[in-house]
Amino acid sequence: MRLWVCCHTSPSKLDILRLAMNGDQEQGYPTSLPLLQERLRPWTESSDGREIIACLRTLHEEKQVTLWKWQGQWIKFVRGNTDAEFFYSGQFYIRSTPLTIRRLQELEANDDAMTDEELKARFKNLESYGVERVKHDLQYNLLQIVGGTRAHRELVWKWVRVMEKEANSALPSVSSHARKAFVVHGHDDAARESVARFLERADFEAIILHEQANSGRTIIEKIEAYGDVGFAVVLLTPDDEGCKLGETPKPRARQNVVLELGYFLGRLGRNRVCPLKLGDLEIPSDFGGVVYVPFDSAGGWRQALGRELEQAGFPIDWSKVMGTRS
C-alpha cells in the first residue's frame, strides 16, 4: 500500500512525467537511479530507491512513459526484468508516449487547484524539517531538502506561504504604533544608513541605538528601553575576525551584534527578525535555523526584507519603497 501511495499521490510521478517531456524526442531523458533519488528527495524513503522503481514500473505499465537501456542495442524494459538488471546497473532512458502530456496536464491542473489543507497534507513530511529550513533550502537552491523540478519547488513555496500565514495568524495583531524597527549594526555606516532609509520609505521609524538619548543608562538598559518595536533588522557585516584556538582567523560580525541578534530573536520571535549578511563571514552556530538574507550590492535585499515585513503582518507599499513614487 505504501508504494501505491508513492506512485499515485506523491510529487515523484509528476516530476518523472516532466522529465520524460524534457528529454530528447528520440532517445528520451537520460538518468540513473542515484540521479533520480537526488532530484526527488525527500519523497524517496528507502536508500535503495524502491519507491522510485515502483513509480517507474507503474508509469511504464500504464504506457505513460517507456523505459529503455542502451547495451550495444536499445533494450526496452519488460515486466520480467529484475531491478538489478535494469535500474541498478547504470544509466537508462525515460521516453514520453502519446499519453504523457495528457496525464501531465491532469496532474498539474490538480496542483493548481489544491486548497491550503491539501497542500499541508501533501507536504506533511516537510514539517519535520521546519518551515525556516525548507525556506532556506528553496531560497538558496541548495537541493538538500527539496528536490524535484522548478514547478515542484514553486509548489513547495506555496506550502511555505500557507504555513507562515497560519503561524502569523496565531500571533497578536500588529498595531500601527508597532511600525518601529530596531536596526542592529556594526561598523559599516553605509549599510546602516541604507537600511534605515529603506525602513523609513516603508513607513517605519528606524531605531538606531546611538541616536537615542542615554539618560544615564547602560547599553543593555538602552536596548531594553528602546527595544519595544515590531521588527528588528540585524546587519551582520565583517567588522571582526575570530576562530578556534590554532585555526586561521575568519571574518565575523561584531560580538555585540551577535548578542543583540539573540536578544531580539528571543524577544520578538524569528518571524520578526531579519538578519542581513554582508559577504562571506562566520555565522553563529546556535542560530543555524535562522534564514540570512544576503546584503547584495544589486539591492535584492530590499525585496527580501520587504517580504519579511509583510510576512510579519506589516502592509508594504511597494511602489513607494522601491522608489517608483514618493
HUCOR-V157909 format. One record per residue. N is the residue number from 1. RES is the residue in one small letter. SS is DSSP state (helix for helix, strand for strand, loop for the rest). PHI is phi in radians with two decimals (none if undefined). Layout:
BEGIN
N | RES | SS | PHI
N | RES | SS | PHI
END
This chain:
BEGIN
1 | m | loop | none
2 | r | helix | -1.08
3 | l | helix | -1.21
4 | w | helix | -1.12
5 | v | helix | -1.05
6 | c | helix | -1.03
7 | c | helix | -1.21
8 | h | helix | -1.89
9 | t | helix | -2.24
10 | s | loop | -1.54
11 | p | helix | -1.12
12 | s | helix | -1.10
13 | k | helix | -1.11
14 | l | helix | -1.07
15 | d | helix | -1.17
16 | i | helix | -1.14
17 | l | helix | -1.11
18 | r | helix | -1.12
19 | l | helix | -1.09
20 | a | helix | -1.06
21 | m | helix | -1.23
22 | n | helix | -1.47
23 | g | loop | -1.35
24 | d | strand | -1.05
25 | q | loop | -1.06
26 | e | loop | -1.58
27 | q | loop | -1.56
28 | g | strand | 1.76
29 | y | strand | -1.69
30 | p | strand | -1.39
31 | t | strand | -2.77
32 | s | loop | -2.64
33 | l | helix | -1.07
34 | p | helix | -1.05
35 | l | helix | -1.15
36 | l | helix | -1.16
37 | q | helix | -1.03
38 | e | helix | -1.15
39 | r | helix | -1.25
40 | l | helix | -1.75
41 | r | loop | -1.00
42 | p | loop | -1.77
43 | w | loop | -1.46
44 | t | loop | -1.69
45 | e | loop | -1.30
46 | s | loop | -1.61
47 | s | loop | -1.22
48 | d | loop | -1.69
49 | g | loop | 1.32
50 | r | helix | -1.10
51 | e | helix | -1.11
52 | i | helix | -1.13
53 | i | helix | -1.06
54 | a | helix | -1.08
55 | c | helix | -1.13
56 | l | helix | -1.08
57 | r | helix | -1.04
58 | t | helix | -1.11
59 | l | helix | -1.06
60 | h | helix | -1.17
61 | e | helix | -1.15
62 | e | loop | -1.51
63 | k | loop | 1.08
64 | q | loop | -1.49
65 | v | strand | -2.54
66 | t | strand | -2.17
67 | l | strand | -2.01
68 | w | strand | -2.38
69 | k | strand | -2.26
70 | w | strand | -1.91
71 | q | loop | -2.34
72 | g | loop | 1.42
73 | q | loop | -2.72
74 | w | strand | -1.29
75 | i | strand | -2.09
76 | k | strand | -1.49
77 | f | loop | -1.14
78 | v | loop | -2.24
79 | r | loop | -0.96
80 | g | loop | -1.35
81 | n | loop | -1.11
82 | t | loop | -1.44
83 | d | helix | -1.05
84 | a | helix | -1.11
85 | e | helix | -1.15
86 | f | helix | -1.85
87 | f | loop | -1.59
88 | y | loop | -1.73
89 | s | loop | -2.15
90 | g | loop | 1.61
91 | q | loop | -1.34
92 | f | strand | -2.43
93 | y | strand | -2.17
94 | i | strand | -1.91
95 | r | strand | -1.85
96 | s | strand | -1.34
97 | t | loop | -2.28
98 | p | loop | -1.03
99 | l | loop | -1.51
100 | t | helix | -1.06
101 | i | helix | -1.14
102 | r | helix | -1.12
103 | r | helix | -1.20
104 | l | helix | -1.10
105 | q | helix | -1.11
106 | e | helix | -1.10
107 | l | helix | -1.19
108 | e | helix | -1.17
109 | a | helix | -1.11
110 | n | helix | -1.11
111 | d | helix | -1.08
112 | d | helix | -1.10
113 | a | loop | -1.63
114 | m | loop | -1.18
115 | t | loop | -1.39
116 | d | helix | -1.03
117 | e | helix | -1.16
118 | e | helix | -1.18
119 | l | helix | -1.06
120 | k | helix | -1.10
121 | a | helix | -1.18
122 | r | helix | -1.14
123 | f | loop | -1.88
124 | k | helix | -1.02
125 | n | helix | -1.12
126 | l | helix | -1.31
127 | e | helix | -1.06
128 | s | helix | -1.17
129 | y | loop | -1.42
130 | g | loop | 1.61
131 | v | helix | -1.07
132 | e | helix | -1.12
133 | r | helix | -1.18
134 | v | helix | -1.12
135 | k | helix | -1.07
136 | h | helix | -1.10
137 | d | helix | -1.10
138 | l | helix | -1.21
139 | q | helix | -1.08
140 | y | loop | -1.86
141 | n | loop | 0.92
142 | l | loop | -1.33
143 | l | loop | 1.04
144 | q | loop | -1.55
145 | i | loop | -2.07
146 | v | loop | -1.85
147 | g | loop | -1.75
148 | g | loop | 1.55
149 | t | loop | -1.39
150 | r | helix | -1.07
151 | a | helix | -1.07
152 | h | helix | -1.16
153 | r | helix | -1.15
154 | e | helix | -1.14
155 | l | helix | -1.18
156 | v | helix | -1.14
157 | w | helix | -1.01
158 | k | helix | -1.08
159 | w | helix | -1.08
160 | v | helix | -1.01
161 | r | helix | -1.13
162 | v | helix | -1.09
163 | m | helix | -1.15
164 | e | helix | -1.17
165 | k | helix | -1.08
166 | e | helix | -1.14
167 | a | helix | -1.12
168 | n | helix | -1.22
169 | s | helix | -1.18
170 | a | loop | -1.47
171 | l | loop | -1.54
172 | p | loop | -1.03
173 | s | loop | -1.10
174 | v | loop | -1.59
175 | s | loop | -1.54
176 | s | helix | -1.13
177 | h | helix | -1.25
178 | a | helix | -1.53
179 | r | loop | -1.38
180 | k | strand | -2.13
181 | a | strand | -2.24
182 | f | strand | -1.44
183 | v | strand | -1.81
184 | v | strand | -1.59
185 | h | loop | -2.59
186 | g | loop | -1.85
187 | h | loop | -1.73
188 | d | loop | -1.51
189 | d | helix | -1.15
190 | a | helix | -1.11
191 | a | helix | -1.11
192 | r | helix | -1.03
193 | e | helix | -1.17
194 | s | helix | -1.08
195 | v | helix | -1.17
196 | a | helix | -1.07
197 | r | helix | -1.17
198 | f | helix | -1.09
199 | l | helix | -1.07
200 | e | helix | -1.15
201 | r | helix | -1.16
202 | a | loop | -1.52
203 | d | loop | 1.16
204 | f | loop | -1.89
205 | e | strand | -1.58
206 | a | strand | -1.44
207 | i | strand | -1.69
208 | i | loop | -1.97
209 | l | helix | -1.01
210 | h | helix | -1.24
211 | e | helix | -1.52
212 | q | loop | -1.65
213 | a | loop | -1.14
214 | n | loop | -1.30
215 | s | loop | 0.92
216 | g | loop | 1.29
217 | r | loop | -1.66
218 | t | loop | -1.31
219 | i | helix | -1.04
220 | i | helix | -1.16
221 | e | helix | -1.18
222 | k | helix | -1.16
223 | i | helix | -1.06
224 | e | helix | -1.12
225 | a | helix | -1.22
226 | y | helix | -1.75
227 | g | loop | -1.49
228 | d | loop | -1.41
229 | v | loop | -2.20
230 | g | loop | -1.64
231 | f | strand | -2.79
232 | a | strand | -2.36
233 | v | strand | -1.96
234 | v | strand | -1.98
235 | l | strand | -1.56
236 | l | strand | -1.70
237 | t | loop | -2.02
238 | p | loop | -1.34
239 | d | loop | -1.67
240 | d | strand | -2.20
241 | e | strand | -2.30
242 | g | strand | -2.91
243 | c | loop | -2.99
244 | k | loop | -1.21
245 | l | loop | -0.99
246 | g | loop | 1.60
247 | e | loop | -1.73
248 | t | loop | -1.37
249 | p | loop | -1.03
250 | k | strand | -2.16
251 | p | strand | -1.09
252 | r | strand | -2.69
253 | a | loop | -1.31
254 | r | loop | -1.04
255 | q | helix | -1.14
256 | n | helix | -1.16
257 | v | helix | -1.17
258 | v | helix | -1.10
259 | l | helix | -1.07
260 | e | helix | -1.22
261 | l | helix | -1.02
262 | g | helix | -1.08
263 | y | helix | -1.05
264 | f | helix | -1.30
265 | l | helix | -1.06
266 | g | helix | -1.26
267 | r | helix | -1.40
268 | l | helix | -1.79
269 | g | loop | 1.64
270 | r | helix | -1.10
271 | n | helix | -1.32
272 | r | helix | -2.07
273 | v | strand | -2.31
274 | c | strand | -2.14
275 | p | strand | -1.42
276 | l | strand | -1.80
277 | k | strand | -1.92
278 | l | loop | -1.77
279 | g | loop | 1.32
280 | d | loop | -1.66
281 | l | loop | -2.43
282 | e | strand | -1.15
283 | i | loop | -1.85
284 | p | loop | -0.98
285 | s | helix | -1.15
286 | d | helix | -1.21
287 | f | helix | -1.87
288 | g | loop | -1.11
289 | g | loop | -1.49
290 | v | loop | -1.50
291 | v | loop | -1.53
292 | y | strand | -1.73
293 | v | strand | -1.61
294 | p | strand | -1.14
295 | f | loop | -1.55
296 | d | loop | -1.59
297 | s | loop | -1.20
298 | a | loop | -1.33
299 | g | loop | 1.58
300 | g | helix | -1.08
301 | w | helix | -1.09
302 | r | helix | -1.13
303 | q | helix | -1.09
304 | a | helix | -1.12
305 | l | helix | -1.14
306 | g | helix | -1.05
307 | r | helix | -1.12
308 | e | helix | -1.12
309 | l | helix | -1.11
310 | e | helix | -1.10
311 | q | helix | -1.11
312 | a | loop | -1.43
313 | g | loop | 1.83
314 | f | loop | -1.77
315 | p | loop | -1.09
316 | i | loop | -2.15
317 | d | loop | -1.56
318 | w | helix | -1.16
319 | s | helix | -1.13
320 | k | helix | -1.41
321 | v | helix | -1.21
322 | m | loop | -1.59
323 | g | loop | 1.48
324 | t | loop | -1.44
325 | r | loop | -2.63
326 | s | loop | -1.57
END
